[in-house]
Amino acid sequence: MPFPVRIYPTETIRAEPGRTYYFRVTPGRISRASEAEGRELVVDTKPVSNEPAQDVAR
């Protein structure tokens, strides 16, 4: 039985300052999404912060 092969896809873009870029990532594939598709894909997500988590008093 052959060893499993991992594919690490890449996408090269010419980024512009101030723009947001969206990508759809599936096993073995990455594809750029339009701005409208991207906003729809992330509508139910929340931003990630680099700040330490705050302790919540219970």
Backbone as CSV, one residue per row, in Angstrom:
resi,resn,N_x,N_y,N_z,CA_x,CA_y,CA_z,C_x,C_y,C_z
1,MET,0.846,-1.169,0.000,0.000,0.000,0.000,0.898,1.242,0.000
2,PRO,0.665,2.202,-0.908,1.527,3.386,-0.961,1.273,4.325,0.228
3,PHE,2.285,5.109,0.522,2.154,6.093,1.596,1.197,7.199,1.173
4,PRO,0.460,7.753,2.131,-0.418,8.879,1.766,0.432,10.088,1.353
5,VAL,-0.071,10.829,0.430,0.637,12.002,-0.070,-0.111,13.242,0.377
6,ARG,0.625,14.169,0.965,0.023,15.448,1.344,0.330,16.464,0.271
7,ILE,-0.678,17.183,-0.106,-0.503,18.234,-1.098,-0.688,19.567,-0.378
8,TYR,0.276,20.455,-0.549,0.202,21.776,0.053,0.007,22.788,-1.073
9,PRO,-1.245,23.080,-1.397,-1.501,23.984,-2.512,-1.093,25.421,-2.173
10,THR,-0.789,26.185,-3.193,-0.455,27.589,-3.010,-1.257,28.429,-3.988
11,GLU,-1.409,29.670,-3.660,-2.086,30.632,-4.534,-1.256,31.901,-4.476
12,THR,-0.838,32.395,-5.609,-0.055,33.621,-5.660,-0.974,34.761,-6.083
13,ILE,-0.924,35.834,-5.322,-1.744,36.999,-5.663,-0.871,38.248,-5.622
14,ARG,-1.311,39.281,-6.276,-0.679,40.592,-6.162,-1.551,41.383,-5.194
15,ALA,-1.113,41.417,-3.945,-1.915,42.052,-2.892,-1.825,43.568,-2.984
16,GLU,-2.948,44.204,-2.673,-3.021,45.653,-2.646,-3.322,46.095,-1.223
17,PRO,-2.677,47.170,-0.743,-2.934,47.647,0.616,-4.408,47.979,0.825
18,GLY,-4.918,47.599,1.991,-6.297,47.931,2.347,-7.354,46.989,1.808
19,ARG,-6.990,46.028,0.990,-7.970,45.075,0.459,-7.996,43.830,1.308
20,THR,-9.135,43.155,1.300,-9.286,41.874,1.979,-9.411,40.807,0.907
21,TYR,-8.717,39.701,1.110,-8.750,38.598,0.150,-9.336,37.373,0.833
22,TYR,-10.156,36.641,0.111,-10.830,35.451,0.649,-10.443,34.234,-0.179
23,PHE,-10.267,33.117,0.532,-9.912,31.867,-0.128,-10.756,30.738,0.422
24,ARG,-11.077,29.798,-0.422,-11.789,28.580,-0.026,-10.737,27.472,-0.009
25,VAL,-10.580,26.834,1.154,-9.559,25.801,1.300,-10.241,24.467,1.552
26,THR,-9.921,23.491,0.725,-10.422,22.135,0.885,-9.210,21.209,0.804
27,PRO,-9.329,19.968,1.230,-8.161,19.081,1.183,-7.523,19.053,-0.207
28,GLY,-6.250,19.442,-0.260,-5.511,19.401,-1.513,-5.795,20.520,-2.483
29,ARG,-6.556,21.544,-2.055,-6.915,22.598,-3.000,-7.151,23.923,-2.285
30,ILE,-6.781,25.006,-2.938,-7.081,26.350,-2.462,-7.549,27.136,-3.674
31,SER,-8.616,27.901,-3.503,-9.102,28.708,-4.614,-9.571,30.050,-4.078
32,ARG,-9.340,31.058,-4.851,-9.709,32.406,-4.438,-11.205,32.600,-4.615
33,ALA,-11.826,33.207,-3.622,-13.255,33.515,-3.673,-13.418,34.995,-3.979
34,SER,-14.512,35.339,-4.618,-14.780,36.757,-4.880,-15.059,37.448,-3.548
35,GLU,-15.044,38.767,-3.557,-15.302,39.505,-2.320,-16.692,39.177,-1.762
36,ALA,-17.699,39.102,-2.610,-19.055,38.778,-2.156,-19.121,37.356,-1.591
37,GLU,-18.505,36.388,-2.284,-18.474,35.006,-1.781,-17.748,34.933,-0.444
38,GLY,-16.635,35.645,-0.342,-15.846,35.632,0.880,-16.615,36.185,2.070
39,ARG,-17.289,37.304,1.868,-18.093,37.872,2.966,-19.176,36.896,3.401
40,GLU,-19.778,36.205,2.446,-20.810,35.223,2.777,-20.208,34.038,3.547
41,LEU,-18.991,33.622,3.177,-18.350,32.494,3.841,-18.015,32.796,5.302
42,VAL,-17.699,34.040,5.613,-17.270,34.374,6.973,-18.336,35.066,7.809
43,VAL,-19.551,35.148,7.311,-20.610,35.881,8.012,-20.848,35.355,9.432
44,ASP,-20.700,34.077,9.673,-20.962,33.505,10.997,-19.691,33.252,11.802
45,THR,-18.588,33.844,11.406,-17.342,33.657,12.148,-17.071,34.890,12.999
46,LYS,-16.138,34.760,13.927,-15.745,35.933,14.708,-14.248,36.140,14.539
47,PRO,-13.801,37.389,14.620,-12.377,37.674,14.421,-11.510,37.005,15.475
48,VAL,-10.299,36.677,15.088,-9.314,36.126,16.006,-8.487,37.292,16.520
49,SER,-8.180,37.258,17.788,-7.392,38.325,18.389,-6.028,37.786,18.818
50,ASN,-5.027,38.626,18.740,-3.708,38.272,19.236,-3.550,38.661,20.699
51,GLU,-4.575,39.304,21.248,-4.543,39.722,22.644,-4.759,38.521,23.541
52,PRO,-4.149,38.520,24.737,-4.382,37.414,25.681,-5.857,37.348,26.086
53,ALA,-6.329,36.153,26.341,-7.714,35.968,26.767,-7.923,36.632,28.123
54,GLN,-9.071,37.238,28.293,-9.417,37.887,29.564,-10.031,36.867,30.501
55,ASP,-9.640,36.903,31.780,-10.250,36.034,32.780,-11.665,36.524,33.047
56,VAL,-12.596,35.595,33.051,-13.997,35.948,33.305,-14.343,35.480,34.719
57,ALA,-14.755,36.441,35.568,-15.142,36.071,36.946,-16.445,35.319,36.908
58,ARG,-16.512,34.225,37.652,-17.740,33.413,37.665,-18.334,33.395,39.029
